[in-house]
Amino acid sequence: MAVSKSRKCCTLRGRPALRIFVYCDCVQTDVSRNEDTDEKGVANIPKDLAVLFVSGDKDPVGDFGAGVWRVYEQYRKAGMKDVEIQLYSGDRHEILNEKDRKRVFEKIADWMAKRE
């Protein structure tokens, strides 16, 4: 698997493989200024690229889940076929460091395994 710096996604055998957004400061920046979350940029993302959004529903950076839902809907509206969202109840900003982080990592691993 290779990472394309210009597309910010992984490729497998030269085809887009998957994308996982852990909604954090870096993605919040993406949401407000990045080519992957503006209307034109989203339209250019391969429609068969799998995308998983994960966030805590108590994360103020993700507008308590509302911002994550907006980006998810934007991807779906653009015709993305395999877009999934998982909000973790009670989790805040650093979901990979929360008490239920094992559950978060398991979700990401399961999601990836289904797309191999």
Secondary structure, DSSP 8 states (H G I E B T S, - for coil): -EEETTTTEEEETTEE-EEEEE-SHHHHHHHHH-TTTSHHHHHTS-TT-EEEEEEETT-TTTGGGHHHHHHHHHHHHTT-SSEEEEEETT--S-GGGSTTHHHHHHHHHHHHHTT-
